[in-house]
């Protein structure tokens, strides 16, 4: 039997406010446990929440960016459950009246086509604390620094049909929230966490199958692996005649498997009711319009501008505009060297290679955009060949100085003097007389392949400094003369 995969994602985005959603405590990452939890976060008697307006503004920004409806009135509810890292015994969230509803975003599939994914809702809520198990020898420690951190939970419609589509959606979401500046999107620090709802149904069936939820997956790679793992597990059960149990599961990347965490709760299990300590949030039209005017250029608009203004291909523009940091880096390099295509090639080629090797983001690159622009200028004016340019790039990466200083210090200036190149080629040809005879006796198509040998010898003799184009032209002329 052929199975259709049905996936919906619930993504928790930590908002980049200075303080928590209902208290003035800091949300800075990395502080000592329980040093950023005030009396409100600890649920001390008599403490009342005060709503952080900046969190609301960020939710509105996101809603406008995905062309969603902004509810003029939204309500905070208490979601009741008992867990050691939830001091109040309930989480403040939004159930029936979220801030954002009915938006959409478009993802690009592997074949280059586009698919629209609808976003059901995006609601504000507070984060819980964190349970620590590693250092307590059979006991659990509780760190409440994260308790009360503002979250925007973004819920998609179950319209994703593969793990790759889910990753494409998640990357697009990551791009939007970081472009807006409402989150740093750092998944390693928990700024973006994903719950994956997965089910299978026979092709052609309208009714959804029983779903499971994979909780708190914290990287694009693990989202893909966790979903594929769960698809395999459910398929094995269904094809053996079993049935899927609705439950919450955890993904173990070391074992590449999901395991049961708890049976899946329903909304009525949480006994939601409006929080009596918080008034409904009323949003004025003027506020929405003011925030709309403050929106930055978003990924799709920037991609289109890169195509029209810089003459890039759709593919190159899409990659360069995928993150705000990368787009800004590209524009700085392109303006510095006045050559958008070369800037794109170096960023997507040499820079990308080094970033991947070191597992760094572009904003962590040791080579600044200004330095890369200067390097490309030296390639353009023939001070450097492309190969020598890569040598200079490596020196920039090792922080050995600026472009011109590295060229001078290492004697890397390209040889473009035609008489010097001709003399060097004469020496190469005299030293390889037998190969010259073979070349001249060969058919034209074989000569084209044999020319590479002489180019290699000439570049070796010049220690890579001779201008490759001049070498090719001079060799072809002398060999055919």
Backbone torsions as a table, in degrees:
resi	resn	phi	psi	omega
1	UNK	NA	139.2	178.9
2	UNK	-92.4	131.1	-175.2
3	UNK	-108.0	140.1	172.4
4	UNK	-99.5	131.7	180.0
5	UNK	-88.3	135.1	177.2
6	UNK	-123.0	122.5	-175.7
7	UNK	-130.5	135.6	169.4
8	UNK	-130.3	143.3	-177.9
9	UNK	-114.8	139.8	169.9
10	UNK	-115.1	112.5	-173.5
11	UNK	-110.7	125.1	176.7
12	UNK	-97.6	116.6	-179.7
13	UNK	-108.2	121.8	176.6
14	UNK	-77.9	123.0	-176.5
15	UNK	-79.4	144.9	-172.3
16	UNK	-89.1	48.5	173.3
17	UNK	-78.7	167.6	177.1
18	UNK	-82.2	-26.3	-177.0
19	UNK	-134.1	176.0	-174.3
20	UNK	-73.0	171.0	-171.3
21	UNK	-74.2	-26.8	-179.9
22	UNK	-128.6	12.1	177.7
23	UNK	-149.3	171.8	-178.6
24	UNK	-91.6	7.6	-178.5
25	UNK	-70.3	149.4	-178.6
26	UNK	-72.0	153.8	175.3
27	UNK	-114.0	15.4	-178.6
28	UNK	-57.3	138.8	-176.8
29	UNK	-80.8	143.1	168.9
30	UNK	97.0	4.3	179.8
31	UNK	-73.0	159.5	176.1
32	UNK	-58.2	144.8	-177.4
33	UNK	-51.9	136.8	172.8
34	UNK	63.5	22.9	175.7
35	UNK	-97.7	-8.0	179.8
36	UNK	-124.7	41.2	177.5
37	UNK	-127.3	112.0	-178.0
38	UNK	-90.4	-175.9	-175.9
39	UNK	-61.2	-33.6	177.9
40	UNK	-65.8	-45.5	-178.8
41	UNK	-65.1	-32.3	-178.9
42	UNK	-83.4	-1.7	178.3
43	UNK	61.4	40.1	176.1
44	UNK	-66.7	146.4	-177.8
45	UNK	-55.6	136.1	176.6
46	UNK	86.2	-6.1	-179.1
47	UNK	-81.0	133.9	-177.7
48	UNK	-117.8	143.2	179.6
49	UNK	-76.3	146.0	172.7
50	UNK	-125.8	122.0	-171.8
51	UNK	-70.7	135.4	178.2
52	UNK	-84.9	109.5	-175.3
53	UNK	-62.9	-30.2	-178.0
54	UNK	-64.5	-33.2	176.7
55	UNK	-63.2	-39.0	177.4
56	UNK	-64.2	-44.1	179.9
57	UNK	-59.9	-38.9	-179.9
58	UNK	-68.1	-38.0	177.3
59	UNK	-64.5	-40.6	178.5
60	UNK	-64.0	-43.0	177.5
61	UNK	-53.9	-48.1	-179.0
62	UNK	-62.8	-45.3	-179.7
63	UNK	-57.9	-42.9	179.3
64	UNK	-66.4	-35.6	-177.7
65	UNK	-67.3	-27.5	179.5
66	UNK	-105.7	17.6	175.1
67	UNK	57.6	42.9	-176.8
68	UNK	-97.9	170.8	174.0
69	UNK	-85.1	128.9	175.2
70	UNK	-96.8	115.3	-179.4
71	UNK	-71.1	125.5	-177.8
72	UNK	-67.0	-25.6	176.9
73	UNK	-128.2	123.9	175.1
74	UNK	-128.6	155.6	-172.4
75	UNK	-128.6	139.7	174.1
76	UNK	-93.1	136.3	-179.1
77	UNK	-119.3	159.5	172.4
78	UNK	-96.3	124.7	176.8
79	UNK	-103.9	107.7	-169.5
80	UNK	-90.4	121.1	168.5
81	UNK	-159.3	161.2	-174.1
82	UNK	-114.8	120.9	179.6
83	UNK	-152.7	146.9	-173.3
84	UNK	-57.6	-31.0	-176.9
85	UNK	-92.7	16.1	178.0
86	UNK	-120.1	87.5	-168.8
87	UNK	-58.7	-36.9	-175.0
88	UNK	-76.4	-19.2	-172.1
89	UNK	84.6	3.1	173.9
90	UNK	-153.2	158.1	176.3
91	UNK	-111.6	135.7	175.8
92	UNK	-84.0	121.4	-175.3
93	UNK	-143.7	-167.9	175.8
94	UNK	-130.9	129.0	-178.5
95	UNK	-107.0	-75.7	-172.4
96	UNK	-84.9	-22.3	-175.9
97	UNK	-127.9	74.8	179.8
98	UNK	-76.3	166.7	-180.0
99	UNK	-70.9	-37.0	-174.2
100	UNK	-125.5	135.5	177.2
101	UNK	-142.4	149.7	168.6
102	UNK	55.0	68.0	171.6
103	UNK	-114.7	-168.6	177.8
104	UNK	-162.0	159.8	169.3
105	UNK	-145.8	155.3	-177.3
106	UNK	-106.4	134.2	178.0
107	UNK	-113.5	154.8	176.5
108	UNK	-100.8	126.0	-178.3
109	UNK	-85.8	172.0	-175.7
110	UNK	-60.4	-31.6	-178.8
111	UNK	-84.2	4.7	178.1
112	UNK	92.6	-9.7	179.3
113	UNK	-77.8	166.3	-177.1
114	UNK	-111.1	147.7	177.4
115	UNK	-137.2	133.1	179.0
116	UNK	-89.6	129.0	176.3
117	UNK	-114.3	124.4	-179.4
118	UNK	-83.2	141.6	177.9
119	UNK	-105.0	117.9	-175.8
120	UNK	-65.9	-47.1	-173.3
121	UNK	-165.8	161.1	169.6
122	UNK	-140.7	117.0	-175.9
123	UNK	-123.1	154.4	179.3
124	UNK	-87.1	143.5	174.3
125	UNK	-160.1	170.4	178.1
126	UNK	-99.4	148.9	176.5
127	UNK	-80.8	159.4	172.8
128	UNK	-89.4	178.0	174.2
129	UNK	-78.8	-162.1	-176.2
130	UNK	-132.7	132.1	175.9
131	UNK	-89.6	132.4	-177.8
132	UNK	-113.2	124.3	-173.8
133	UNK	-112.9	-20.0	-165.9
134	UNK	-69.7	-41.5	-166.1
135	UNK	-105.5	18.5	-171.2
136	UNK	-121.3	13.9	169.9
137	UNK	48.7	65.7	176.7
138	UNK	86.4	-3.4	176.0
139	UNK	-114.6	172.6	-179.7
140	UNK	-121.1	130.8	173.7
141	UNK	-96.9	154.3	-179.2
142	UNK	-121.0	125.0	174.8
143	UNK	-111.9	117.2	-176.0
144	UNK	-100.7	15.2	176.3
145	UNK	-57.8	-37.6	-176.2
146	UNK	-81.7	-16.3	-178.2
147	UNK	-60.5	124.9	179.9
148	UNK	92.7	-2.2	176.5
149	UNK	-63.3	134.8	-176.9
150	UNK	-72.3	131.0	177.9
151	UNK	-122.1	146.7	166.9
152	UNK	-113.5	113.6	178.8
153	UNK	-92.7	119.8	-174.6
154	UNK	-110.0	119.6	-172.7
155	UNK	-112.7	121.3	178.6
156	UNK	-88.3	160.0	167.1
157	UNK	-71.2	155.5	179.9
158	UNK	-77.3	65.3	-173.3
159	UNK	-114.1	3.2	178.0
160	UNK	-87.7	139.3	-171.9
161	UNK	-119.7	6.6	176.0
162	UNK	-161.5	164.6	177.7
163	UNK	-63.1	-36.9	179.9
164	UNK	-66.0	-39.0	175.4
165	UNK	-63.2	-39.5	179.3
166	UNK	-62.3	-42.1	179.2
167	UNK	-66.5	-40.8	178.3
168	UNK	-61.3	-41.3	177.2
169	UNK	-63.4	-45.5	-177.8
170	UNK	-64.2	-40.5	178.0
171	UNK	-65.4	-38.5	178.2
172	UNK	-65.5	-40.9	177.6
173	UNK	-62.2	-45.2	178.8
174	UNK	-58.9	-43.1	179.5
175	UNK	-61.0	-43.4	-177.2
176	UNK	-66.6	-47.2	-175.6
177	UNK	-68.8	-31.5	177.7
178	UNK	-76.9	-36.9	173.7
179	UNK	-59.0	-43.2	-179.6
180	UNK	-69.4	-19.9	-177.2
181	UNK	76.0	17.3	-179.2
182	UNK	-88.5	-9.5	176.8
183	UNK	-158.1	149.5	174.7
184	UNK	-80.7	-11.8	175.1
185	UNK	66.7	15.0	-175.8
186	UNK	-75.5	101.6	-175.9
187	UNK	-69.9	-26.5	179.9
188	UNK	-68.9	-23.6	179.0
189	UNK	-102.3	8.1	177.9
190	UNK	82.3	12.1	-179.4
191	UNK	-71.6	-15.5	177.2
192	UNK	-146.9	118.9	-178.5
193	UNK	-130.4	146.9	-171.1
194	UNK	-124.5	130.8	169.2
195	UNK	-104.4	125.8	-174.8
196	UNK	-106.9	117.6	175.5
197	UNK	-96.0	120.2	-172.3
198	UNK	-126.8	133.6	172.5
199	UNK	-147.7	163.5	176.7
200	UNK	-123.3	149.8	172.4
201	UNK	-147.6	151.9	177.1
202	UNK	-61.4	142.2	177.8
203	UNK	-55.6	134.7	179.6
204	UNK	95.1	-17.9	179.2
205	UNK	-78.6	134.0	179.7
206	UNK	-82.7	-36.0	-176.5
207	UNK	-72.1	137.6	178.7
208	UNK	-72.4	150.1	172.3
209	UNK	-79.6	176.7	177.4
210	UNK	-72.6	131.3	-174.8
211	UNK	-103.3	154.4	168.8
212	UNK	-119.2	156.0	-179.7
213	UNK	-115.5	122.5	175.3
214	UNK	-94.7	118.4	-166.9
215	UNK	-91.6	140.0	165.9
216	UNK	54.4	56.7	174.4
217	UNK	-89.2	133.2	-165.3
218	UNK	-122.1	28.7	170.6
219	UNK	-158.6	155.0	178.9
220	UNK	-59.7	-42.9	-177.0
221	UNK	-64.2	-42.1	-178.8
222	UNK	-70.8	-31.7	176.0
223	UNK	-60.2	-46.3	179.6
224	UNK	-63.9	-45.4	-178.1
225	UNK	-67.3	-41.6	-178.3
226	UNK	-64.2	-43.1	-179.9
227	UNK	-65.4	-46.0	179.3
228	UNK	-62.1	-37.8	178.3
229	UNK	-63.7	-43.3	-179.0
230	UNK	-70.0	-35.5	176.1
231	UNK	-59.9	-46.7	179.4
232	UNK	-61.0	-43.5	-178.3
233	UNK	-62.5	-47.3	-178.2
234	UNK	-66.6	-38.0	-179.9
235	UNK	-62.8	-43.1	178.9
236	UNK	-60.4	-43.7	-178.9
237	UNK	-64.1	-49.0	-176.6
238	UNK	-65.0	-39.2	-178.3
239	UNK	-75.4	-16.0	173.2
240	UNK	-91.1	5.4	177.7
241	UNK	88.2	7.3	179.4
242	UNK	-86.2	-175.6	178.4
243	UNK	-130.8	151.7	-178.8
244	UNK	-85.1	135.3	176.2
245	UNK	-95.8	131.7	177.0
246	UNK	-71.7	117.7	-175.1
247	UNK	-157.7	168.8	173.1
248	UNK	-100.0	132.8	-177.2
249	UNK	-125.3	161.3	175.7
250	UNK	-117.7	145.1	178.4
251	UNK	-98.8	130.0	176.4
252	UNK	-106.1	105.0	-176.6
253	UNK	-67.4	-26.6	179.9
254	UNK	-67.5	-39.5	179.7
255	UNK	-97.6	-6.2	-176.0
256	UNK	49.8	56.7	178.7
257	UNK	-150.0	156.8	172.0
258	UNK	-103.6	148.6	177.6
259	UNK	-133.0	152.8	-176.6
260	UNK	-68.7	135.6	177.9
261	UNK	-106.8	-50.7	177.2
262	UNK	-165.4	162.0	175.6
263	UNK	-67.9	146.6	-173.8
264	UNK	-71.3	128.8	178.9
265	UNK	-83.2	159.4	172.9
266	UNK	-111.0	163.0	-176.2
267	UNK	-55.7	-37.8	-177.8
268	UNK	-69.8	-18.2	176.7
269	UNK	-67.6	-24.5	-177.3
270	UNK	-89.8	-6.0	178.4
271	UNK	49.1	54.0	178.4
272	UNK	-59.2	140.2	166.0
273	UNK	-155.3	153.4	-178.0
274	UNK	-57.2	136.9	-179.3
275	UNK	-71.2	118.9	-176.8
276	UNK	-71.0	-13.8	-179.8
277	UNK	-89.0	-4.9	-176.8
278	UNK	-127.7	126.8	177.7
279	UNK	-73.7	157.3	172.1
280	UNK	-57.0	147.1	179.0
281	UNK	-93.1	121.2	-179.5
282	UNK	-109.4	123.7	-176.5
283	UNK	-108.5	126.0	179.5
284	UNK	-82.5	151.1	176.9
285	UNK	-58.0	-37.1	-179.2
286	UNK	-62.5	-37.2	178.9
287	UNK	-64.7	-45.8	179.6
288	UNK	-60.7	-43.8	-177.9
289	UNK	-67.3	-38.8	178.3
290	UNK	-62.0	-42.6	179.8
291	UNK	-69.5	-37.0	178.0
292	UNK	-59.3	-41.7	-179.5
293	UNK	-67.6	-21.6	-177.7
294	UNK	-90.1	-3.6	-176.5
295	UNK	-64.0	137.5	176.0
296	UNK	-77.9	173.4	172.4
297	UNK	-65.7	125.8	-174.4
298	UNK	-93.1	167.1	-171.3
299	UNK	-51.8	-46.3	-176.9
300	UNK	-65.6	-40.7	178.8
301	UNK	-66.3	-39.6	-179.8
302	UNK	-67.5	-40.5	177.2
303	UNK	-58.4	-46.6	179.8
304	UNK	-61.9	-39.8	179.6
305	UNK	-67.7	-37.6	178.1
306	UNK	-62.3	-36.5	178.5
307	UNK	-68.8	-47.5	-174.3
308	UNK	-76.2	-41.2	-174.7
309	UNK	-84.2	-35.2	-173.7
310	UNK	-108.2	-5.6	179.0
311	UNK	70.1	25.9	179.0
312	UNK	-80.7	158.8	172.7
313	UNK	-72.9	161.2	176.7
314	UNK	-56.7	-41.0	-177.3
315	UNK	-63.2	-51.5	-178.9
316	UNK	-62.0	-44.0	-179.1
317	UNK	-62.7	-38.6	179.9
318	UNK	-63.9	-42.3	179.1
319	UNK	-66.5	-46.4	-175.9
320	UNK	-68.8	-28.3	-179.7
321	UNK	-92.6	3.9	-173.4
322	UNK	-66.6	-30.5	174.1
323	UNK	-130.2	151.3	-177.9
324	UNK	-64.3	-39.8	-178.9
325	UNK	-63.2	-42.2	-178.9
326	UNK	-69.0	-39.4	179.2
327	UNK	-63.6	-43.6	179.0
328	UNK	-64.2	-40.8	179.3
329	UNK	-61.1	-47.3	-179.4
330	UNK	-59.5	-47.2	-176.9
331	UNK	-63.8	-36.7	177.4
332	UNK	-64.0	-45.1	179.5
333	UNK	-64.0	-46.4	-176.9
334	UNK	-60.7	-40.8	179.9
335	UNK	-71.5	-33.6	-178.9
336	UNK	-68.2	-41.8	-175.2
337	UNK	-102.0	-6.0	179.0
338	UNK	55.9	40.8	177.9
339	UNK	-155.0	93.6	-174.2
340	UNK	-64.1	-38.6	-176.8
341	UNK	-66.9	-44.6	176.9
342	UNK	-63.2	-40.5	178.2
343	UNK	-59.3	-45.3	179.3
344	UNK	-62.3	-43.6	-178.5
345	UNK	-62.4	-43.9	-179.0
346	UNK	-68.5	-38.7	-179.8
347	UNK	-68.4	-45.0	-177.7
348	UNK	-79.4	-14.7	179.7
349	UNK	-102.2	-90.2	-172.7
350	UNK	-62.8	-46.5	-178.7
351	UNK	-63.8	-45.8	-179.6
352	UNK	-60.4	-39.9	179.4
353	UNK	-60.1	-46.8	-178.6
354	UNK	-69.5	-38.1	177.5
355	UNK	-62.1	-42.9	179.7
356	UNK	-65.6	-40.9	179.2
357	UNK	-60.9	-38.9	-176.6
358	UNK	-94.9	-0.8	-179.0
359	UNK	56.6	48.9	-178.3
360	UNK	-114.7	153.6	169.5
361	UNK	-86.0	160.7	-174.8
362	UNK	-62.7	-31.3	179.1
363	UNK	-70.7	-11.5	176.9
364	UNK	-98.8	4.7	-175.4
365	UNK	-63.6	131.4	174.9
366	UNK	-67.4	-22.4	178.6
367	UNK	-92.5	114.6	-178.8
368	UNK	-75.1	162.7	178.1
369	UNK	-62.3	-37.2	178.6
370	UNK	-64.3	-41.2	179.2
371	UNK	-64.8	-43.1	179.3
372	UNK	-64.8	-38.9	175.9
373	UNK	-60.2	-42.6	177.9
374	UNK	-63.7	-39.7	179.0
375	UNK	-62.3	-45.3	-179.4
376	UNK	-63.6	-36.5	176.5
377	UNK	-59.1	-39.7	-179.4
378	UNK	-71.3	-27.3	173.5
379	UNK	-74.2	-40.3	-179.2
380	UNK	-64.0	-39.4	-177.0
381	UNK	-89.0	11.7	175.6
382	UNK	69.0	14.7	170.5
383	UNK	-66.0	-35.6	179.9
384	UNK	-124.6	146.2	166.2
385	UNK	-81.4	169.1	177.2
386	UNK	-59.3	-40.1	-179.7
387	UNK	-66.2	-44.3	177.8
388	UNK	-66.6	-31.0	176.5
389	UNK	-59.5	-38.8	178.1
390	UNK	-67.1	-33.6	176.4
391	UNK	-64.7	-43.1	178.1
392	UNK	-65.8	-38.6	178.9
393	UNK	-58.8	-44.5	179.4
394	UNK	-60.4	-39.1	177.9
395	UNK	-66.8	-37.5	175.3
396	UNK	-62.9	-41.6	179.9
397	UNK	-61.6	-35.2	178.9
398	UNK	-83.6	6.4	178.1
399	UNK	58.2	47.8	-178.4
400	UNK	-92.8	5.0	178.0
401	UNK	133.2	-167.7	179.4
402	UNK	-90.3	168.9	-171.0
403	UNK	-57.7	-56.4	-175.5
404	UNK	-63.3	-37.5	179.7
405	UNK	-65.4	-39.1	178.6
406	UNK	-66.3	-43.6	178.8
407	UNK	-59.2	-45.8	-178.5
408	UNK	-66.7	-47.3	-176.3
409	UNK	-62.4	-40.0	-175.1
410	UNK	-97.4	2.4	178.5
411	UNK	59.4	47.5	-172.8
412	UNK	-99.6	5.4	-175.7
413	UNK	-62.1	132.9	-176.6
414	UNK	-68.7	141.1	176.1
415	UNK	-84.1	116.8	179.3
416	UNK	-120.7	0.1	178.7
417	UNK	-68.6	116.4	-172.6
418	UNK	-64.3	-36.3	-179.8
419	UNK	-67.6	-37.9	178.0
420	UNK	-65.8	-39.9	179.2
421	UNK	-67.0	-41.7	179.6
422	UNK	-62.2	-42.7	-179.8
423	UNK	-63.3	-42.1	-179.7
424	UNK	-64.4	-39.9	-179.8
425	UNK	-67.6	-37.6	176.6
426	UNK	-58.6	-41.3	179.0
427	UNK	-64.1	-42.1	-179.7
428	UNK	-63.5	-45.0	-178.6
429	UNK	-66.7	-39.5	178.2
430	UNK	-64.5	-35.1	-178.7
431	UNK	-77.2	-13.4	-177.5
432	UNK	-129.7	50.9	-175.1
433	UNK	-60.9	-39.1	-178.9
434	UNK	-62.3	-42.9	179.9
435	UNK	-66.8	-32.4	177.8
436	UNK	-63.8	-44.1	179.0
437	UNK	-62.6	-41.7	178.5
438	UNK	-62.2	-41.3	179.8
439	UNK	-60.9	-47.9	-174.4
440	UNK	-69.9	-22.7	179.0
441	UNK	-88.5	-10.1	-173.9
442	UNK	-83.6	161.4	173.7
443	UNK	-69.3	154.9	-177.1
444	UNK	-54.5	-40.0	-178.6
445	UNK	-67.3	-32.7	177.1
446	UNK	-74.5	-32.7	178.2
447	UNK	-59.4	-38.9	-178.9
448	UNK	-59.3	-38.5	178.8
449	UNK	-73.9	-37.2	-177.3
450	UNK	-71.7	-23.6	-178.5
451	UNK	-59.4	-32.1	-179.4
452	UNK	-57.9	-34.2	178.6
453	UNK	-61.1	-46.7	-178.0
454	UNK	-68.6	-37.9	176.4
455	UNK	-60.1	-45.1	179.3
456	UNK	-60.0	-43.3	179.4
457	UNK	-65.1	-39.8	179.9
458	UNK	-66.7	-43.0	179.6
459	UNK	-66.6	-36.2	176.4
460	UNK	-64.2	-42.0	-179.9
461	UNK	-64.3	-31.8	-179.6
462	UNK	-91.8	4.7	-175.9
463	UNK	55.0	37.7	175.5
464	UNK	78.8	6.1	-172.8
465	UNK	-93.1	-16.5	-178.0
466	UNK	-72.4	145.2	177.9
467	UNK	-66.7	116.9	-174.0
468	UNK	-58.2	-39.5	-178.8
469	UNK	-64.6	-43.8	178.4
470	UNK	-64.9	-38.0	177.8
471	UNK	-61.2	-47.4	179.2
472	UNK	-59.3	-46.1	-177.3
473	UNK	-64.8	-45.2	-178.3
474	UNK	-66.5	-41.7	178.8
475	UNK	-62.6	-46.3	-179.1
476	UNK	-59.8	-43.7	-179.3
477	UNK	-63.8	-45.8	-176.1
478	UNK	-71.9	-42.2	-178.6
479	UNK	-65.6	-36.3	-178.3
480	UNK	-88.4	-9.5	179.1
481	UNK	-75.6	NA	NA
